[in-house]
Amino acid sequence: MGIDRKWAATWFANYKGQTGQWAQLLHRVTGLLILLFLLAHIVDTSLVGFGPGVYDSWATVYHNRVVRVFELLLVGTVIYHALNGIRVTIIDFWDKGSIYQERLFWGAMVLFFILFGPTVWLMLFVNP
């Protein structure tokens, strides 16, 4: 089947790359990443049913530094997704929300870095 090249060319030709479009794209990607994590979490938690030994042997994976970086990216994904969800809610329910959507985006990004900065410090250096 494959990707319809005409559709893809039309989509990229219409995509102007403004902040609202980037925010929507990032919101969808972060939502999918969170869903993927939740599915993986359900699978690894279900290993408890096979006995504590099976779960404990799998849990040792989480002590790896690479997995720690992925956990950090997961936290960043959740923070961005939550802040952008609040931004979308404000845009939907406030009469002037669409007028200020770009400012709301940059405000959400500032809050993201304010929240994510200490998180990086705590996860990588304080509690490694």
C-alpha positions in Angstrom: 0.0 0.0 0.0 2.6 2.6 1.1 2.4 6.3 1.5 0.4 8.3 -1.1 3.2 10.6 -2.4 0.7 13.2 -3.7 -0.9 13.5 -0.2 2.5 13.8 1.5 3.6 16.4 -1.0 0.4 18.4 -0.5 0.7 18.2 3.3 4.3 19.4 3.3 3.5 22.1 0.8 0.7 23.4 3.0 2.7 23.2 6.2 4.0 26.7 7.0 5.8 25.7 10.3 4.2 28.3 12.5 4.2 27.8 16.3 0.6 26.5 16.5 1.5 23.8 13.9 4.7 22.8 15.7 2.8 22.7 19.0 0.2 20.4 17.5 2.8 18.1 15.9 4.8 17.9 19.2 1.6 17.3 21.1 0.7 14.4 18.9 4.2 12.9 19.0 4.4 13.2 22.8 1.0 11.7 23.2 2.1 8.7 21.1 5.3 8.4 23.1 3.4 8.4 26.4 1.0 5.8 25.0 4.0 3.6 24.0 5.4 3.9 27.5 2.1 3.0 29.1 1.8 -0.1 27.0 5.4 -1.1 27.9 4.6 -0.4 31.6 1.6 -2.7 31.4 3.7 -5.5 29.9 6.5 -5.1 32.5 4.1 -4.9 35.4 2.3 -8.0 34.2 5.6 -10.0 34.6 4.8 -10.0 38.3 2.3 -12.7 37.5 5.1 -15.0 36.4 6.8 -14.8 39.8 9.0 -12.3 41.6 12.2 -13.8 40.0 11.0 -13.0 36.5 10.0 -9.5 37.4 13.2 -8.8 39.4 15.4 -10.0 36.5 13.5 -7.6 34.2 13.7 -4.8 36.7 17.5 -4.8 36.6 17.2 -3.2 33.1 16.0 0.0 34.8 19.4 0.4 36.5 21.1 1.0 33.2 22.3 4.6 32.5 20.7 4.5 29.0 17.3 3.7 30.4 17.8 6.5 32.9 18.2 8.9 30.0 15.0 7.5 28.5 13.2 8.0 31.8 14.3 11.6 31.8 13.0 12.1 28.2 9.7 10.5 29.4 9.4 13.0 32.2 10.1 15.8 29.7 7.5 14.4 27.3 4.9 14.3 30.1 5.7 17.9 31.2 5.4 19.2 27.6 2.3 17.3 26.9 0.6 18.5 30.1 1.5 22.2 29.5 0.5 22.1 25.9 -2.8 20.5 26.9 -3.5 23.3 29.3 -2.6 25.8 26.5 -5.0 24.1 24.1 -7.7 24.2 26.8 -7.1 27.9 27.3 -7.3 28.5 23.6 -10.6 26.6 23.3 -12.4 28.1 26.3 -11.1 31.7 26.2 -12.6 34.0 23.6 -9.3 35.6 22.9 -7.3 32.4 23.1 -6.7 32.1 19.4 -5.3 35.7 19.3 -2.8 34.9 22.1 -2.0 31.3 21.1 1.6 32.1 20.1 2.3 33.9 23.4 0.6 31.0 25.2 3.0 28.6 23.3 6.1 30.5 24.4 4.8 30.8 27.9 4.3 27.0 28.0 7.8 26.6 26.7 9.3 28.8 29.4 7.3 26.9 32.0 8.6 23.7 30.4 12.2 24.7 30.9 11.6 26.0 34.4 10.1 22.6 35.4 12.4 20.4 33.3 15.7 22.0 34.4 15.5 20.9 38.0 14.1 17.6 36.9 17.2 16.9 34.9 19.4 17.9 37.8 17.5 15.7 40.3 17.3 12.6 38.0 20.9 12.7 36.7 22.9 14.1 39.6 21.1 14.0 42.9 19.4 10.7 42.5 21.3 8.7 39.9 
